[in-house]
Amino acid sequence: MDRRDSVSSIRVFSLNCWGVRYLSHHCAERYAMIADMLHREKHDVVLLQEVWSEKDYLFLKKKLANSHVHSHYFQSGVIGSGLAIFSKHRIQDTLLYRYSLNGYPYMVHHGDWFGGKAVGLAVLNVGTLTANVYLTHLHAEYSRERDVYLPHRVVQAWELQQFIRHTSAGADAVILGGDLNMHPQDLGNRLLKSYTGLRDAYAEADHFEGCEDGLTLILDNPFISKHVIAPFEKGIRIDYILFKGSCRADIRCASMYTTKGSVPGHPFPYSDHEALTAKLHLDSLAPSEACGDSRARSCECPQEEVAQLVDILTEARTEVKVGVHCARRMRETATRTGIMGLALLLLELAIAAVPWLAPGAQKTLPFPLTSFYLLAALCLAILLCTTLLYVFYTMELKSLQGTEDQMRLAVGGLQEKLRGFPVVERQESVGK
Amino acid sequence: MDRRDSVSSIRVFSLNCWGVRYLSHHCAERYAMIADMLHREKHDVVLLQEVWSEKDYLFLKKKLANSHVHSHYFQSGVIGSGLAIFSKHRIQDTLLYRYSLNGYPYMVHHGDWFGGKAVGLAVLNVGTLTANVYLTHLHAEYSRERDVYLPHRVVQAWELQQFIRHTSAGADAVILGGDLNMHPQDLGNRLLKSYTGLRDAYAEADHFEGCEDGLTLILDNPFISKHVIAPFEKGIRIDYILFKGSCRADIRCASMYTTKGSVPGHPFPYSDHEALTAKLHLDSLAPSEACGDSRARSCECPQEEVAQLVDILTEARTEVKVGVHCARRMRETATRTGIMGLALLLLELAIAAVPWLAPGAQKTLPFPLTSFYLLAALCLAILLCTTLLYVFYTMELKSLQGTEDQMRLAVGGLQEKLRGFPVVERQESVGK
């Protein structure tokens, strides 16, 4: 058998499993359904998100021991990253990159912070080719009109594209799957696709079958709260399979499928998200000299694409700057509240100390002891909380400013490229 | 002028600046000295660690505006990463990877946690070549005999080598500089060098001038506490410049220098660490077919090196397992203490409630109100602290377990390689 033939196509599956134990509906039953389907379908690569419990991962691992011998669970944060990969092909290496920003720990009801959102990389040997498979889940969007997490998601999209660009130079093919929590034309999505050159499997598939417009959160799914996607008529598309080749391999999407809410023969769907399956065709190319040339690697894009990228980056920088402004304001509020708590405490102590200091006065507290202790406890609680918040907002500010610095550096570099990169390097600063 | 000649050598400088404002001795004067020297010496690449204050970075940036037009400050954590790079060559791109573990926030006197230790990557255009320059600072070693931070440092070394391996495939040359806080033969150092193939500039330099044995923390330095390095006679070597080439460029270290404590004409040295300068020679190689071949890339090491790497990895895994054990024990202690705090609180409330529940009894507290409130506050404080600690230790545990998973995967892959990688992939699990 020609070895190359055996690896010319690769089937990639992606699903946000909605695996919050005791909270998600029919969690155990759905995992059993997912395991059966995966074992039957035998996709080459299975990318799962929101597998929050390691026990559920181990359950799937056991069930898929024959169909998918290689697997990895990405550990992160307090609960975990929720990311799991199952593969028919050998996983040669893995790497996890935790996003520097991921919501707020005190937004307990949203819970994203505790998940330790990240992007996982698994380097697969697909026959003679090396495929870098990325798996991620970005911060959820709880309100499209008042999306306080937008700067965080833009930073995540920025870090995701950076991570992919920097780690994929040695890969013959790049595949990214996951729940990006961004609509197709959202800023972070445009940033990701234009900077990395990743192509959308749904948009490029020769043949598509599934939900209209490739939607992945649909009204027909019984687990979906109607009000969440009501403004978008039929639903939204936030789960993706993206891919690109290299100078060593061509890649194209032959077909793509999504589930359509219900699963035949079962009372409910696999998850609140629809599952995606893409069949990608890989073709090895003969090694060319251009592959090894760093000049060729650094100037791949035509001018109009670079100009477009500069526009997107400028938009992203603005969004991050809004985030910097908000984080600074929040930190100031925390500081002011902390100072007020301290002042109140000192005032209380001063009032309490008066009878002891004033000669001849009665040596008793001028207010009930219960009020004294309750007020003191309140002040101390305020001081503690505001200190923790100050530390947290400082870290948030650093991450946002760091991203903005990197974006400015990138814009500078791209503008230099637009002007036509000079032979002798111009003596200009690109830093701030 | 032949362009290739102009970039055939590159001078790299690395220094841990000990820049803790108000705490480090003569901080401002030392930064002025450092700026003067850097401006005079005009190294191609300057890698600074412990530039904790952004103001000091901006001071250096202003002073070096003519000699080093390109620069970047890596933001991270609460205080910052302390990492700054100045370069004569264009910085094309940057990326920061925060280590998942970096000490404990309650070890305030050690302070490492607040620094947000990380590895920074700057992609430089050195003439026609692309150089990936890495800059890092690992967790300090406060006691060699009882090094509680060893598992954290091993995880950092693991993440450092992973990050370098995964991001350097597109680079023609790789340079790493910084304070690794590891002796030359320490586990993390061996892991880093064997896995990445990075070579030690001190060991490979054709010509060396400086402290005996290349030491970088020496007794002759007046800022060094004698008891810290007393067990090591003359001092220790924990700062490094490492490098490697690629199939597209050869690299060798022509000469290496270190400072020797005092600086001629100044009353004190630049820092408590010695500064390193390495002169590296870069030679472009003609692009070869092997460069673009993924098979060639994945099987570079001879068998004995792979075997040695398996041994080192096994040693590292053991160390990480010790860390897992300790983190689990600490989490259990936090849980037990939390439960005791809760039990005490409930007991107190029960005793206080007795007079109200028992018919006919006097409706007063059986103990003074002050004690009641103080004990309740203590219980609540215990509950809050142990909850925070539980969350922290859970995150620590996840990171350690995640690293151990990745190490096991790597050992599996290497052992497979040792047995001679089969043409048809064996149906064996490499995951856990």
Interface residues (C-beta under 8 A of the other chain):
Chain A: R3 K61 A65 V69 H70 S71 H72 Y73 F74 Q75 S76 G77 V78 G80 H89 R90 I91 Q92 D93 T94 L95 L96 Y97 R98 S100 G116 L121 V123 N125 T128 L129 T130 Q162 F163 R165 H166 T167 A169 G170 A171 D172 C247 R248 P287 S288 E289 C291 G292 D293 S294 R295 R297 S298 L369 T370 Y373 L374 A377 L380 L384 V391 T394 M395 K398 S399 Q401 G402 D405 Q406 L409 A410 G413 E416 V423 E425 Q427 E428 S429 V430 G431
Chain B: R3 K61 A65 V69 H70 S71 H72 Y73 F74 Q75 S76 G77 V78 G80 H89 R90 I91 Q92 D93 T94 L95 L96 Y97 R98 S100 G116 L121 V123 N125 T128 L129 T130 Q162 F163 R165 H166 T167 A169 G170 A171 D172 C247 R248 P287 S288 E289 C291 G292 D293 S294 R295 R297 S298 L369 T370 Y373 L374 A377 L380 L384 V391 T394 M395 K398 S399 Q401 G402 D405 Q406 L409 A410 G413 E416 V423 E425 Q427 E428 S429 V430 G431
